[in-house]
């Protein structure tokens, strides 16, 4: 899961980022409203943690802009103000939940799990490409009745590819979406993970589903064209 944290207080942003990374999430951080909207336009996020009081553009403005453009990415608003009026304003512009500062990371993580669970229920819970299925609720993969055991990173990588089946995904896209744009991950790391993922998917002589598109990246499709 990839999360955008929008917070201008460096200590708070670092506290949230570290906690989320330790939970296994890919995290990007934006220090102001302008950068937040830029990142949200360029990259796909599963969740946005959005502070209300931000430089350049407030969190309320960011949320309203994203919703006007049709974005359905769940948003958790953060604020030091907890009046009924502030809560209503945040929900009215499209926030899915509201958390008042100060807060513990455990509470933040629990709120994010609830939002993610709610969002998952509204979308397809089982992805399928050819005879491969991936259950996003149970985190289980099967191919022709054979269970495939995945690491957390392999699951996120496979989920990303299956949701974009038939489309070419570059190595840079995979790095940004699976590991985060500020992680020191090279394209060779992506290739290694693809190799191990293919080994698991193709065990027992099964056909190749993750195809290499030379000079571009990878795509998932049933035909075998290397």
C-alpha positions as a printed Julia matrix, in Angstrom:
226×3 Matrix{Float64}:
   0.0     0.0     0.0
   1.28    3.46   -0.93
   0.49    6.45    1.29
   1.01   10.19    0.79
   1.65   12.1     4.03
   1.1    15.86    3.77
   2.49   17.63    6.84
   4.6    20.79    7.16
   5.89   20.0    10.66
   9.06   17.98   10.0
   8.98   16.19   13.34
   5.37   15.13   12.94
   5.94   14.11    9.32
   9.02   12.09   10.29
   7.16   10.41   13.15
   4.31    9.36   10.83
   6.62    8.32    7.99
   8.82    6.16   10.2
   5.83    4.43   11.77
   4.17    3.71    8.45
   7.4     2.38    6.91
   7.87    0.07    9.89
   4.34   -1.21    9.18
   5.48   -2.06    5.65
   3.87    0.8     3.71
   5.49    2.78    0.91
   5.4     6.46    1.92
   5.88    9.8     0.18
   5.93   13.06    2.16
   4.86   16.53    0.98
   5.54   19.65    3.11
   2.92   21.94    1.56
  -0.35   21.97   -0.34
   1.14   22.68   -3.76
   3.51   19.72   -3.61
   0.71   17.53   -2.29
  -1.53   18.21   -5.28
   1.41   17.79   -7.67
   2.25   14.35   -6.24
  -1.41   13.31   -6.17
  -1.7    14.22   -9.85
   1.43   12.31  -10.87
   1.3     9.19   -8.68
  -1.42    6.79   -7.56
  -1.9     6.54   -3.78
  -4.03    4.18   -1.74
  -4.41    6.69    1.1
  -3.63   10.34    1.84
  -2.87   11.63    5.35
  -3.55   15.35    5.02
  -2.89   18.1     7.56
  -5.38   20.99    7.49
  -3.0    23.89    8.18
  -0.43   23.88    5.37
   1.69   26.49    3.55
   0.69   27.62    0.05
  -2.59   25.7     0.01
  -4.6    24.39    2.96
  -5.52   20.76    3.41
  -9.17   21.67    2.88
  -8.28   23.23   -0.47
  -6.21   20.21   -1.46
  -9.0    17.78   -0.59
 -11.63   19.87   -2.38
  -9.46   20.12   -5.51
  -8.82   16.38   -5.65
 -12.49   15.57   -5.2
 -13.51   18.06   -7.92
 -11.15   16.25  -10.27
 -12.8    12.92   -9.48
 -10.16   11.44   -7.18
 -11.57    8.73   -4.92
  -8.38    8.21   -2.91
  -9.34    7.98    0.79
  -8.26   11.01    2.86
  -7.59   11.18    6.6
  -7.46   14.82    7.76
  -5.15   15.89   10.61
  -5.7    19.05   12.6
  -5.03   20.7    15.94
  -8.57   22.11   15.88
 -11.45   19.84   16.84
 -14.51   22.1    16.82
 -17.65   20.68   15.26
 -17.45   23.29   12.5
 -13.91   22.22   11.55
 -14.87   18.55   11.49
 -17.91   19.25    9.3
 -15.84   21.38    6.89
 -13.28   18.62    6.52
 -15.9    15.96    5.84
 -17.82   18.25    3.5
 -14.82   18.75    1.2
 -14.36   15.0     0.87
 -12.32   13.71    3.82
 -13.11   10.15    4.89
 -12.08   10.61    8.52
 -10.7    13.22   10.9
  -7.97   12.9    13.57
  -7.13   15.61   16.11
  -3.55   16.34   17.2
  -1.84   15.2    19.34
  -2.43   11.52   18.58
  -0.61    8.23   19.06
   0.69    6.35   16.05
  -1.37    3.33   17.09
  -4.58    5.36   16.76
  -3.48    6.75   13.38
  -2.62    3.27   12.09
  -5.96    1.9    13.29
  -7.87    4.7    11.55
  -5.97    4.07    8.32
  -6.72    0.34    8.49
 -10.42    1.07    8.88
 -10.42    3.48    5.92
  -8.43    1.03    3.77
 -10.77   -1.82    4.7
 -13.81    0.28    3.84
 -12.28    1.26    0.51
 -11.36   -2.34   -0.3
 -14.92   -3.46    0.31
 -16.07   -0.96   -2.3
 -13.63   -2.28   -4.91
 -12.89   -5.7    -6.32
 -11.47   -7.9    -3.59
 -10.24  -10.63   -5.94
  -8.04   -9.75   -8.91
  -7.63  -12.2   -11.77
  -5.33  -12.46  -14.76
  -5.68  -15.69  -16.76
  -5.7   -18.5   -14.16
  -3.98  -16.42  -11.47
  -6.07  -14.91   -8.66
  -5.04  -12.53   -5.89
  -7.34  -11.98   -2.91
  -6.67   -8.51   -1.53
  -8.58   -9.26    1.68
  -6.79  -12.47    2.66
  -3.52  -11.59    0.85
  -3.54  -15.02   -0.82
  -2.57  -15.87   -4.38
  -3.59  -19.02   -6.25
  -2.89  -20.4    -9.69
  -4.74  -23.48  -10.93
  -5.61  -24.32   -7.34
  -1.99  -24.02   -6.19
  -1.43  -21.6    -3.32
   1.43  -19.14   -3.87
   3.15  -17.81   -0.75
   4.2   -14.17   -1.17
   6.26  -11.77    0.89
   4.71   -8.38    1.66
   6.72   -6.67   -1.09
   5.9    -9.4    -3.61
   2.21   -9.02   -2.77
   2.28   -5.23   -3.3
   4.23   -5.68   -6.55
   1.84   -8.32   -7.88
  -1.21   -6.3    -6.82
   0.11   -3.26   -8.71
   0.8    -5.26  -11.87
  -2.53   -7.13  -11.84
  -4.54   -3.93  -11.41
  -2.83   -2.66  -14.56
  -2.98   -5.87  -16.58
  -2.41   -5.23  -20.27
  -0.69   -1.9   -19.61
   3.07   -1.4   -19.7
   4.52   -0.36  -16.33
   8.01    1.1   -16.19
  10.59    0.14  -13.57
  10.45    3.7   -12.24
   6.67    3.39  -11.82
   7.19    0.22   -9.81
   9.85    1.8    -7.6
   7.64    4.82   -6.89
   4.5     2.78   -6.21
   5.95   -0.17   -4.31
   8.91    1.34   -2.46
   8.27    5.12   -2.56
   9.94    7.91   -4.52
  12.45    8.76   -1.79
  13.75    5.23   -1.25
  17.21    4.3    -2.51
  16.0     1.46   -4.74
  17.54    0.79   -8.13
  16.04   -0.8   -11.22
  18.13   -3.9   -10.59
  16.2    -4.41   -7.34
  12.95   -4.37   -9.31
  14.36   -6.96  -11.72
  15.39   -9.22   -8.83
  11.9    -9.07   -7.3
  10.31   -9.72  -10.7
  12.59  -12.75  -11.12
  11.56  -14.22   -7.75
   7.9   -13.44   -8.36
   8.02  -15.12  -11.75
   9.66  -18.19  -10.2
   6.73  -18.54   -7.82
   4.06  -17.9   -10.45
   5.64  -20.26  -13.0
   6.37  -23.16  -10.63
   5.38  -26.52  -12.08
   5.78  -25.36  -15.67
   3.01  -22.74  -15.69
   3.14  -20.2   -18.49
   4.64  -16.74  -18.06
   2.27  -13.94  -17.09
   4.7   -11.12  -16.26
   6.09  -10.14  -19.64
   9.15   -8.0   -20.28
   8.63   -5.1   -22.67
  12.17   -4.37  -23.71
  13.24   -0.78  -23.23
  10.06    0.06  -21.29
   9.36   -2.25  -18.34
   6.83   -4.97  -17.62
   3.23   -5.9   -18.29
   0.89   -8.69  -17.2
  -0.84  -10.57  -19.96
  -1.61  -14.16  -20.82
   0.28  -14.33  -24.1
   3.95  -15.19  -23.87
   5.9   -12.68  -25.92
   9.4   -11.82  -24.71
